[in-house]
């Protein structure tokens, strides 16, 4: 039940006081691979609308996203062994479209980032998946702190600072929370857990993951240089 309550409280304190220079070191190199992945996701989401030959692939992708699934990567093209390890969970709801194949709506990605380069902390980040979710996200200056409310499971909501990051001109933004270290973040992971992020009194990211323990094990492999 406590899940990552202590991590969230620590993240709130750190995010409120962390230097922007430290985060800039992360922003500068950690998100390039993730940005390209997010662009691919958006293309696949809309594949039924643009290319009939991609219909089967898009349908398979749609069903995976509706069920929710994990992806693992090193979120920098220059990462060494154990660096910039990331685990992303993607999920969306089914959108029924009369006369057309089903689509996706309210898609969200939650990502756990490990340390890399000069940044030795970790990040918990949320990003929209699909045009409707991107439209619901705020449009802010990249690298700026923003006050949001984070709710996890049945834990009391916490209002704290996140960092708004625009990974690229065509990529969805991220809202990232600084966490002291990846071990603290992984120690709090549970197999099933939910998140809700609210901005200006409105929910902009709501997602529930499954198979969190499997994801934790994959992260550990990456951190050990075995991904």
C-alpha positions in Angstrom: 0.0 0.0 0.0 2.9 2.4 0.8 4.4 1.7 -2.7 6.7 4.6 -3.4 5.3 7.1 -0.9 8.7 7.8 0.5 10.2 8.2 -2.9 7.4 10.6 -4.0 8.0 12.7 -0.9 11.7 12.7 -1.6 11.1 13.5 -5.2 8.9 16.5 -4.2 11.6 17.9 -2.0 14.3 17.3 -4.6 12.3 18.6 -7.5 11.5 21.8 -5.6 15.2 22.5 -4.8 17.2 20.8 -7.5 19.4 23.0 -9.6 18.3 23.5 -13.2 22.0 22.9 -14.2 21.8 19.4 -13.0 18.6 18.7 -14.9 20.0 20.4 -18.0 22.7 17.7 -18.1 20.0 15.1 -18.3 18.0 17.0 -20.8 20.9 17.4 -23.1 21.5 13.8 -23.8 19.0 11.5 -22.2 16.0 11.9 -24.3 17.1 11.6 -27.9 16.3 7.9 -28.3 13.0 8.3 -26.4 12.0 11.2 -28.7 12.4 9.0 -31.8 10.5 6.2 -30.2 7.6 8.5 -29.3 7.5 9.8 -32.9 7.3 6.1 -34.1 4.4 5.5 -31.7 2.5 8.4 -33.0 3.0 7.3 -36.5 1.8 3.8 -35.7 -1.3 5.1 -33.9 -2.4 6.9 -37.0 -1.2 4.3 -39.5 -4.8 3.2 -40.3 -5.5 6.7 -41.5 -2.5 7.2 -43.8 -1.4 3.8 -45.2 -3.6 0.8 -45.8 -0.6 -1.5 -46.1 0.2 -0.8 -42.5 -3.2 -1.7 -41.3 -2.3 -5.1 -39.8 0.8 -3.7 -38.0 -1.3 -0.8 -36.7 -4.0 -3.2 -35.4 -1.4 -5.3 -33.6 0.1 -2.2 -32.1 -3.3 -0.9 -31.0 -4.2 -4.1 -29.2 -0.8 -4.1 -27.4 -1.3 -0.5 -26.2 -4.9 -1.1 -25.1 -3.6 -4.1 -23.0 -0.6 -2.1 -21.9 3.0 -3.2 -22.4 6.5 -2.4 -21.4 9.4 -1.3 -23.6 13.1 -1.1 -22.4 15.9 0.9 -23.9 19.0 3.0 -23.2 17.6 6.5 -23.7 20.7 8.0 -25.3 22.4 7.0 -28.5 25.8 7.5 -26.8 25.0 5.5 -23.7 27.6 3.1 -22.3 26.8 -0.1 -20.4 24.5 0.6 -17.5 23.9 4.2 -18.6 20.6 6.0 -19.3 18.5 2.8 -18.7 14.8 3.4 -19.2 11.6 1.4 -18.9 8.4 2.7 -20.5 4.9 1.5 -20.0 2.4 2.4 -22.7 -1.4 2.3 -22.3 -4.5 3.8 -24.0 -8.2 3.3 -24.3 -10.1 1.9 -27.3 -11.8 4.4 -29.5 -14.6 3.0 -31.6 -14.8 4.6 -35.0 -17.9 3.7 -37.1 -17.0 2.6 -40.6 -13.3 2.5 -39.7 -11.0 0.4 -37.6 -10.9 1.1 -33.9 -8.4 3.7 -32.8 -6.8 4.8 -29.5 -7.6 7.6 -27.1 -6.3 9.0 -23.8 -2.9 7.3 -24.3 -0.1 7.9 -21.8 3.4 6.7 -21.4 5.1 6.5 -17.9 8.9 6.1 -18.0 11.5 5.4 -15.4 15.0 6.7 -16.3 18.2 5.7 -14.6 21.4 7.7 -14.2 23.6 8.8 -17.1 26.5 11.1 -17.7 27.0 13.6 -14.9 23.4 13.1 -13.6 23.4 10.3 -11.0 19.7 10.6 -10.0 16.7 9.1 -11.6 13.5 10.4 -13.2 9.9 9.4 -13.3 8.3 10.9 -16.4 4.9 11.0 -18.1 4.2 11.7 -21.7 1.1 11.9 -23.9 0.5 9.2 -26.6 -1.7 10.2 -29.5 -3.0 13.6 -30.8 -5.8 13.9 -28.2 -3.5 13.3 -25.3 -0.9 15.8 -26.7 -3.6 18.4 -27.0 -4.6 17.9 -23.4 -1.0 18.5 -22.1 0.1 22.1 -21.2 2.3 23.9 -23.7 5.2 25.4 -21.7 8.8 26.4 -22.1 11.1 23.4 -22.2 13.2 22.9 -19.1 10.9 25.0 -16.8 9.5 23.7 -13.5 5.8 23.4 -13.3 3.5 22.8 -10.3 1.4 19.6 -10.6 -0.4 17.2 -8.4 0.7 13.5 -8.5 -1.6 10.8 -7.2 -0.3 7.2 -6.8 -2.7 4.4 -6.1 -4.7 5.2 -2.9 -2.0 7.4 -1.5 -3.0 11.0 -0.7 -2.2 13.3 -3.6 1.0 15.3 -3.4 1.5 18.7 -5.1 5.1 19.2 -6.2 7.3 20.5 -9.0 7.9 18.6 -12.2 10.1 19.6 -15.1 8.5 20.2 -18.5 10.7 18.8 -21.3 10.1 19.1 -25.1 12.3 16.4 -26.6 12.0 17.6 -30.2 9.9 19.7 -32.5 7.8 16.7 -33.6 7.9 14.7 -30.3 5.4 14.8 -27.4 6.5 16.6 -24.2 7.4 15.0 -21.0 6.7 15.9 -17.4 9.6 14.6 -15.3 10.0 14.2 -11.6 13.5 14.1 -10.1 14.1 11.1 -7.7 17.3 10.8 -5.6 18.4 7.5 -7.2 17.2 4.7 -9.3 17.5 2.1 -6.5 15.0 4.1 -4.4 12.7 4.2 -7.3 12.9 0.5 -8.1 12.6 -0.5 -4.4 9.1 1.1 -4.4 7.8 -0.6 -7.6 4.8 -2.9 -7.3 3.4 -5.3 -9.9 0.2 -3.2 -10.3 0.1 0.5 -9.7 -1.7 3.6 -10.9 -0.7 7.2 -11.5 -2.6 10.4 -12.1 -1.0 13.8 -12.9 -3.1 16.9 -12.6 -2.2 20.4 -13.9 -4.3 23.5 -13.1 -7.0 21.4 -11.6 -7.3 19.0 -14.6 -6.1 15.5 -15.0 -3.6 15.3 -17.9 -2.1 11.8 -17.4 -3.8 8.8 -15.9 -2.3 5.4 -16.3 -2.2 2.0 -14.5 0.6 -0.4 -15.1 0.9 -4.2 -14.7 4.0 -6.4 -14.6 6.0 -3.8 -12.6 8.2 -6.5 -11.0 9.2 -7.8 -14.4 10.0 -4.3 -15.5 12.1 -3.8 -12.4 14.1 -6.9 -13.2 14.7 -5.7 -16.7 15.9 -2.4 -15.4 18.3 -4.1 -13.1 19.7 -6.0 -16.1 20.3 -2.8 -17.9 21.9 -1.1 -15.0 24.2 -4.1 -14.7 25.2 -3.6 -18.4 23.3 -6.7 -19.5 20.5 -5.2 -21.6 
